[in-house]
Amino acid sequence: MTSKQISIGIGIPMIITGIILAFLLAPLQGDLKDTIEFVGSLIGILGVLIFIAGLFSRKVPQITS
């Protein structure tokens, strides 16, 4: 079972945000280009990790006592 809420709701938007920051907005800035690329890459990498974690997560059965 995959958790679509984690993968689609958090992972993919973070990947898209990282791409926008690193490739589209960073070249427009002169002084802060390296910092913006770093932050965008970090957000994208974290988005990929969350996306993969969402693929491997599964529902835990509820324990009734």
C-alpha positions in Angstrom: 0.0 0.0 0.0 1.3 3.4 -0.8 0.4 6.6 0.9 -0.8 8.9 -1.8 -1.5 11.7 0.6 2.2 11.9 1.6 3.6 11.4 -1.9 1.2 13.7 -3.8 0.4 16.2 -1.1 3.9 16.9 0.2 6.6 15.3 -1.9 5.6 16.5 -5.4 5.0 20.2 -4.4 8.3 20.3 -2.6 10.1 18.9 -5.7 8.3 21.5 -7.9 9.2 24.3 -5.5 12.8 23.3 -5.4 13.0 23.2 -9.2 11.4 26.7 -9.4 13.9 28.1 -6.9 17.0 26.4 -8.2 16.5 26.7 -12.0 14.2 29.6 -12.6 14.7 32.2 -9.8 18.4 31.7 -9.0 19.7 33.0 -12.3 17.7 36.2 -11.9 19.5 37.1 -8.7 23.1 38.2 -8.8 24.5 38.2 -5.3 22.4 35.5 -3.8 22.5 33.0 -6.7 24.6 30.3 -4.9 22.4 30.5 -1.7 19.1 30.3 -3.7 20.4 27.4 -5.7 21.4 25.6 -2.5 18.1 26.2 -0.8 16.2 25.1 -3.9 18.3 22.0 -4.3 17.8 21.1 -0.6 14.0 21.5 -0.8 14.0 19.4 -4.0 16.1 16.6 -2.3 13.9 16.6 0.8 10.8 16.4 -1.5 12.3 13.3 -3.2 13.0 11.7 0.1 9.4 12.4 1.3 8.0 11.1 -2.0 10.0 7.9 -1.6 9.0 7.6 2.1 5.3 7.9 1.0 5.8 5.1 -1.4 7.1 2.7 1.2 4.7 3.7 4.1 1.8 1.4 4.9 -1.2 1.6 7.2 -0.6 0.0 10.6 -3.5 -2.0 11.8 -5.3 -0.5 14.8 -4.8 -2.5 18.0 -8.0 -3.0 19.9 -7.7 -4.0 23.6 
